[in-house]
Amino acid sequence: METIIVQLPGTTQWGVQETGSPELIHLGPGDIADFGRGGAGVRIVLPDPGISRRAGQLEAAGDYWRLSNFSRSVSYVVENLEGAGEYLTVAPGRLGAPVPFEFSRVVLPALSGTATFKVFAPQHAYLGEQSAPGGGEQTVHPFALDPTSKYFLVLVALCEPRLRDPSDSALPGVGQIVERLRPLESCRDLTRSAVNYHIDYLAFAKLRLDLGEDATTAGDGGRTGAKRTRLASVALRFGLVGEEHLSLLPPRGAARLTDPQETRA
């Protein structure tokens, strides 16, 4: 099972590009991937003349990852994409700096401004998933979700109608989820593209859904609808979200759940 997933530069959407060719690198514990301008063994290419041919290295380790900075003069920054501005700096020559973030963006100074790529650590372990001391090898939870994350809020909002009424087969569209979550302080700047991003992350990285023919034969709208339907089905079937999680959402009067413009989404 992979520890981290690297989204290569130039990929604008999580998961699969319009061509259907994934731009992802999957790394398991102990695997490494070099990044830089390019050269022998460099898997993450950042084509800027201001970046060294072999600028650094990622290493998957347990449920997190490490970053090594091979530069002698330039620091690298790792941003927490869920942390409201939180980041850490990896000094020149630093080897094996541990990165605890689940959603990360690695930023390198470049002649063109900055060069970036994203790293995801979907298999983070939490207290309830750890085995007792002396109990043997730790069991890895197949659905390691962080209830404090923004993607979890998106999942709860997606499942809300069925949590409130199991006979309700309707699912909110992306725009409806945006409006439902925006009253929350942490979601004031939430956009449709961000919600789509979180849905893709849940589907491909966290729940590892197999959409089958729905992902290849349907148009963009049908593919998105099939993804949301399958995501809600799995989440509810395995109890990944429940009525107790509805308290994470803003009061129902704070935003409309039904938007006529989104009924076609």
C-alpha positions as CSV (number, residue, x, y, z in Angstrom):
1,M,0.0,0.0,0.0
2,E,1.4,3.4,-1.0
3,T,2.5,5.8,1.7
4,I,2.5,8.9,-0.5
5,I,1.2,10.0,-3.8
6,V,3.1,12.7,-5.8
7,Q,1.1,14.8,-8.3
8,L,3.5,15.8,-11.0
9,P,3.8,19.5,-12.1
10,G,1.4,20.5,-14.8
11,T,-1.5,18.3,-13.6
12,T,-4.4,20.6,-13.0
13,Q,-6.8,18.1,-11.6
14,W,-6.4,15.4,-9.1
15,G,-6.4,11.8,-10.5
16,V,-6.7,11.6,-14.2
17,Q,-6.0,14.2,-16.9
18,E,-8.3,14.8,-19.8
19,T,-6.3,12.4,-21.9
20,G,-7.0,9.7,-19.3
21,S,-3.3,9.3,-18.5
22,P,-2.6,9.6,-14.8
23,E,0.2,12.0,-13.8
24,L,0.9,10.4,-10.4
25,I,3.8,8.7,-8.7
26,H,2.8,6.2,-6.0
27,L,5.5,5.5,-3.3
28,G,5.4,2.8,-0.6
29,P,7.5,2.7,2.6
30,G,11.2,3.0,1.7
31,D,10.6,4.2,-1.9
32,I,12.3,7.3,-3.1
33,A,11.8,9.8,-5.9
34,D,14.3,12.5,-6.9
35,F,13.2,15.9,-8.1
36,G,15.0,18.6,-10.1
37,R,15.5,20.1,-13.5
38,G,16.1,16.7,-15.0
39,G,18.8,14.0,-15.5
40,A,19.4,10.4,-14.7
41,G,17.0,9.1,-12.1
42,V,15.0,12.3,-11.7
43,R,11.3,11.3,-11.6
44,I,9.8,14.7,-10.7
45,V,10.9,17.1,-13.4
46,L,10.8,20.9,-12.7
47,P,12.0,22.5,-16.0
48,D,13.5,25.8,-14.8
49,P,17.1,26.8,-15.4
50,G,17.2,28.1,-11.8
51,I,16.7,24.7,-10.3
52,S,19.5,22.1,-10.0
53,R,19.4,19.0,-12.2
54,R,19.0,16.9,-9.0
55,A,17.6,19.4,-6.4
56,G,16.3,17.0,-3.8
57,Q,14.6,13.7,-2.9
58,L,11.4,12.4,-1.4
59,E,11.3,9.3,0.7
60,A,8.1,7.5,1.8
61,A,8.4,6.4,5.5
62,G,5.5,4.8,7.4
63,D,2.5,7.1,7.2
64,Y,4.5,10.2,6.4
65,W,7.4,11.2,4.2
66,R,10.8,12.9,4.3
67,L,12.3,15.6,2.1
68,S,16.0,16.1,1.4
69,N,17.3,19.4,0.1
70,F,20.4,18.9,-2.0
71,S,20.9,22.6,-2.6
72,R,23.9,24.3,-0.9
73,S,22.3,27.7,-0.9
74,V,18.6,27.7,-1.2
75,S,15.8,26.6,1.2
76,Y,12.7,24.8,0.1
77,V,9.2,25.3,1.6
78,V,6.6,22.7,2.2
79,E,3.1,24.2,2.5
80,N,0.2,22.6,4.4
81,L,-2.7,22.9,1.9
82,E,-5.2,22.3,4.8
83,G,-3.4,24.4,7.3
84,A,-4.4,28.0,6.6
85,G,-0.9,29.2,5.9
86,E,1.0,26.7,7.9
87,Y,4.4,25.7,6.3
88,L,7.8,24.4,7.2
89,T,11.2,25.3,5.7
90,V,13.8,22.8,4.7
91,A,17.3,24.4,5.0
92,P,20.0,23.9,2.4
93,G,21.7,20.6,2.8
94,R,19.1,19.2,5.1
95,L,18.5,15.5,4.7
96,G,15.4,13.5,5.6
97,A,13.3,16.3,7.0
98,P,10.0,14.7,8.2
99,V,6.8,16.2,6.7
100,P,3.7,15.5,8.8
101,F,1.1,17.2,6.5
102,E,-1.5,15.1,4.6
103,F,-1.9,17.7,1.8
104,S,1.4,19.3,0.9
105,R,2.8,21.6,-1.8
106,V,6.6,21.6,-2.2
107,V,7.8,25.1,-3.4
108,L,11.3,25.7,-4.9
109,P,12.6,29.2,-5.8
110,A,13.1,29.4,-9.6
111,L,13.9,32.0,-12.3
112,S,10.3,31.9,-13.4
113,G,9.2,32.7,-9.8
114,T,8.6,29.3,-8.1
115,A,8.3,25.7,-9.1
116,T,5.9,23.5,-7.3
117,F,4.5,20.0,-7.0
118,K,2.0,18.4,-4.6
119,V,2.4,15.4,-2.3
120,F,-0.4,13.5,-0.6
121,A,-0.1,11.2,2.4
122,P,-3.4,9.4,2.4
123,Q,-2.5,6.7,4.9
124,H,-2.0,8.8,8.0
125,A,-2.6,6.8,11.2
126,Y,-4.7,8.0,14.1
127,L,-5.1,6.8,17.7
128,G,-8.2,4.7,17.2
129,E,-6.5,2.8,14.4
130,Q,-3.4,1.8,16.4
131,S,-3.0,-1.7,17.8
132,A,-2.3,-2.4,21.4
133,P,1.4,-2.6,22.4
134,G,2.8,-6.1,21.9
135,G,-0.1,-7.0,19.8
136,G,1.9,-7.7,16.7
137,E,2.1,-5.8,13.4
138,Q,-0.2,-2.7,13.3
139,T,-3.3,-3.0,11.2
140,V,-3.6,-0.3,8.6
141,H,-7.1,1.1,8.3
142,P,-8.4,0.8,4.7
143,F,-10.2,4.2,5.0
144,A,-8.0,6.5,7.1
145,L,-10.1,9.7,7.2
146,D,-9.3,12.8,9.2
147,P,-12.6,14.2,10.7
148,T,-10.9,17.6,11.1
149,S,-10.0,18.0,7.5
150,K,-11.8,20.0,4.8
151,Y,-12.3,17.0,2.6
152,F,-14.2,15.3,5.4
153,L,-16.6,18.3,5.6
154,V,-17.1,17.9,1.8
155,L,-18.0,14.2,2.4
156,V,-20.4,15.0,5.2
157,A,-22.1,17.7,3.1
158,L,-22.4,15.2,0.2
159,C,-24.0,12.5,2.4
160,E,-26.2,14.9,4.4
161,P,-29.5,14.3,2.5
162,R,-29.2,10.5,3.0
163,L,-28.1,10.9,6.6
164,R,-31.2,12.9,7.4
165,D,-33.5,10.8,5.3
166,P,-32.3,7.4,4.0
167,S,-35.0,7.3,1.4
168,D,-33.8,10.5,-0.2
169,S,-31.8,9.4,-3.3
170,A,-30.8,13.0,-4.3
171,L,-27.3,14.1,-3.8
172,P,-26.1,17.8,-3.7
173,G,-24.2,19.1,-6.6
174,V,-20.8,20.7,-6.3
175,G,-22.2,24.2,-6.2
176,Q,-24.7,23.2,-3.5
177,I,-21.8,21.8,-1.4
178,V,-20.0,25.1,-1.8
179,E,-23.0,27.1,-0.5
180,R,-23.6,24.6,2.3
181,L,-20.1,24.9,3.7
182,R,-19.3,28.5,3.1
183,P,-20.9,29.8,6.4
184,L,-18.1,27.9,8.2
185,E,-15.1,30.1,8.9
186,S,-12.7,27.5,7.4
187,C,-14.7,27.4,4.2
188,R,-15.3,31.1,3.4
189,D,-13.0,30.9,0.4
190,L,-14.2,27.5,-0.8
191,T,-14.7,27.2,-4.6
192,R,-16.3,24.7,-7.0
193,S,-12.9,23.6,-8.2
194,A,-11.7,23.1,-4.6
195,V,-14.8,20.8,-3.9
196,N,-14.1,18.9,-7.1
197,Y,-10.5,18.5,-5.9
198,H,-11.5,17.1,-2.5
199,I,-14.0,14.7,-4.1
200,D,-11.3,13.4,-6.4
201,Y,-8.9,13.0,-3.5
202,L,-11.5,11.1,-1.5
203,A,-12.4,8.9,-4.5
204,F,-8.9,8.1,-5.8
205,A,-6.7,8.4,-2.7
206,K,-8.7,7.8,0.4
207,L,-11.4,5.3,-0.6
208,R,-9.6,4.1,-3.8
209,L,-12.8,3.7,-5.7
210,D,-13.1,1.6,-8.8
211,L,-15.5,3.5,-11.0
212,G,-15.3,0.9,-13.7
213,E,-17.0,1.8,-17.0
214,D,-18.7,4.8,-15.5
215,A,-15.3,6.6,-15.4
216,T,-14.5,6.0,-19.1
217,T,-17.8,5.9,-21.0
218,A,-19.7,8.8,-19.5
219,G,-19.3,12.4,-20.4
220,D,-17.7,14.8,-17.9
221,G,-21.1,15.5,-16.1
222,G,-22.0,11.8,-16.0
223,R,-18.5,10.8,-14.7
224,T,-18.7,13.5,-12.0
225,G,-22.2,12.3,-11.0
226,A,-21.2,8.7,-10.9
227,K,-18.2,9.6,-8.7
228,R,-20.3,11.4,-6.2
229,T,-22.9,8.7,-6.1
230,R,-20.3,5.9,-5.6
231,L,-18.5,8.0,-3.0
232,A,-21.6,8.6,-0.9
233,S,-22.6,5.0,-1.2
234,V,-19.3,3.6,0.1
235,A,-19.1,6.2,2.9
236,L,-22.6,5.4,4.2
237,R,-22.3,1.7,3.7
238,F,-19.2,1.4,5.8
239,G,-20.2,4.0,8.3
240,L,-17.4,6.5,7.4
241,V,-19.9,9.3,8.1
242,G,-22.9,9.2,10.5
243,E,-25.5,11.4,12.0
244,E,-23.0,12.5,14.7
245,H,-21.0,14.2,12.0
246,L,-23.8,16.5,10.9
247,S,-22.9,18.8,13.8
248,L,-19.7,19.7,11.8
249,L,-21.9,21.5,9.3
250,P,-23.3,25.0,9.8
251,P,-27.0,25.3,10.8
252,R,-29.3,24.4,8.0
253,G,-30.8,27.9,7.9
254,A,-27.3,29.4,7.2
255,A,-27.3,28.2,3.6
256,R,-29.8,26.6,1.2
257,L,-29.1,23.0,0.4
258,T,-31.1,23.1,-2.7
259,D,-30.1,25.4,-5.5
260,P,-32.2,25.2,-8.7
261,Q,-29.1,26.0,-10.8
262,E,-27.4,22.9,-9.4
263,T,-30.1,20.3,-10.1
264,R,-28.4,19.6,-13.4
265,A,-24.9,19.2,-11.8
